[in-house]
Amino acid sequence: MDRLFALRLTLFSLVCILLQFPALQAIAEWSREQILSGQWWRIVTGNFTHTNVTHLCLNLASVWVICFLFRPSSAMFAGVTSFSAVTIGLGIFVSEIQIYLGLSGILHALFAFLALREALQGRQSSWLLVIGVIGKVALEQIQGAPESTAKLIQANVAIEAHLIGAITGLTLAILLQGYQYYQQRQYKPYN
């Protein structure tokens, strides 16, 4: 991870930390009622707020680990994070969730995107990571989230956000791979 990306990731982390302050959290959390009353920014900002410091630390540590392992470019990180924040924020409307706080949907999107991208580029062992994230999300949909996690973050785990995030990440990886394949075929001279 280069220094510039580490600095950007530090700034990202600081934004999440600042959104823990009650006054900021109150205007940033994903709230169905507030969004429907016109506070549309919450569709995105709710992904960056957290229920407590433990929740914040777990999610930020996960972001750093994912970025250390996969080493995405700043543009790739920003693109996947931004797009998935919107899709998760909008997708939660399909669920029964009234208030959502947390980065875990985005974490699932990042992990799924980066693992599948590596697998599609020929790193065979990354298929195990893709299978793992799909299996984890599927198991959550069948059995629910572990009770221990809910106790730790002092809230229900938004498994819906995990599902939307994983689908978003996998879809983005497939679309990017298809676009890059098309670009290579388009500029390849015919013999």
N, C-alpha and C positions, 0 to 999 in steps of 0.2 A: 504494500500500500504506500503510494508516494505521499510526500508531506502535504501537498496541496489538497489531495483527496482527504487526508486525515484532518486537515483544518476544516474542510467543508463538512465532514462528518461530525466534527466537534461542534460546529455552528448548528447543525441539525439537532444534535443532542441538547444544546443550550435552549433552542426553541421549545423542545419538549419539556425541558426542566422549567422554563418560564411559564408554560401553560399549566403547571402544577399549582401555581399561586391561585388561591380561591377566586379572586376577582377576574383573572384571565380565564380560568377554567369555566367559570359561569357563563362567559360569552362565547366559549369555543366548543364545549362538549356537544356531541351529536344528540339532539333532542327533537323527536318527531314533532312535538307541539310547536316548538320554536321555529323549526324549519318551515312548517306549514303556515306559520304566521309571517313568513317573509325573510327569516334570517338564514338564507340559503348558504352562506359561507360555512355553516356548521356541517354541511355535507362533507366537506374536506377537513376542516379543523378538528372535528371529533376524533379523527384517527390519531391525532398527536397529543391528546389529553389522556390522563390515566387516573385510575381509582385511588391509588395511593403510591407512596414512594417505592414500595416493593415491586409493584406492577411496573412502574416507570423503569426501575433498575433492571428488572428481568428483560423487558423489551429492548432497552438501549443496549444491554450486553449482547442480546441476540443480534441486533443490527450490526454491531462491531464485529462479532464472530463471523456472521455471514459475509460481510465485506472483506474480512481478513482471508477467509477461505476461498472465496470466488474472485476477489479482486475486480469488481466491475469498474468501468470508467465512471467518472462523475456524471457524465451525460446519461449513461445507462441507468445509474442509480436514481438520478433525478426523474428521468422519464418513467421508469417503472413505478417509483414511489408516487409520483403525481397522478399518473393514470389510474393506478390501483386505488388511491385515496378517493378519487371520484367514483369509480365503479363500486367500491365497497360502500361509500356513503349513500349512493343511490340504491344499491342492491339491498341494503338493510330495510328499505321501505317495504319490501316484499315480506319481511318477517314480522313477528309480533313485538320486536324490540322497541321500547319507547325512548331509552337513553343508552348511548353507546360511548364508551371511552376505551381507547387502546390502539396500539400499533400492531397488534398481532395479525390482523388481516393483511396489512402491508407486508409483514414479515413472511407470511405464507406466500404472498405474491412474489416477493423478491427471491425467496428460496426456490420456489417452483420454477420461476423464469430462469434463474441462473443455472440450476441443475439440468433442466431440459436443454438449455442452450449448449451447455458443455456436452451433453449426451449426443445431441444432433450434430455437433462438430467433431464427433468421433471418440470422445472419452467414454469408453464403455462402462467404467465403474460408476459413472454418474447416473446411469440407468437405475442403479440401486437406490440412489437418492430420490429420483423421480418416483419410483415405486413406493418408497418409504413415505414421502409426503402425501401421495394419493391414498395409501393405506391408512395413514394417521387420520386424515380428514374423513375418509369413509367410516372408520371406526368411531370417530366422534359423532358422526351423523346417526349411527346406529345405537351407540351406547351412551352418548353424551360425554361431556368433558369430565376429567377426574375431579372428584370432590375436593381433593387436596389443593388443586389449583384455584378453585373458587374461594376456598378459605384464605389462601395466600393473598389473593388480590381483593378480597372482601367484596366480591360481586359474582354474578353468573358469568361464566365464560361464553363469549359470543362466538359459538361454533359456526354460526351463519357467516360471520366475517371471515373466518378461516376458509370456509368453502368458497366464498366469493373471491377471496384473495388467491387461493390456489388455482381456481379456474381462470382468473384474470392472468396470472403469471404464466400458466401453461399456454394459454391462447396467444399471449404476446410473443412468447418464444417461437411458437409455430408460425405466426404471421411474419416475424422478423426473418426467420429462416427461409420462408417462402419468398419474401421480398428480395433477400440477398441472392437466392438461387435465380430468381427472375433477372436481377441486375447482371449477374454473371453470364447468363444465357443471352441476354440482349446485346452485350458488347463482345461476345465471342465471335470471331470471324468464321465464316463458313469456308470449308475446304472443298 
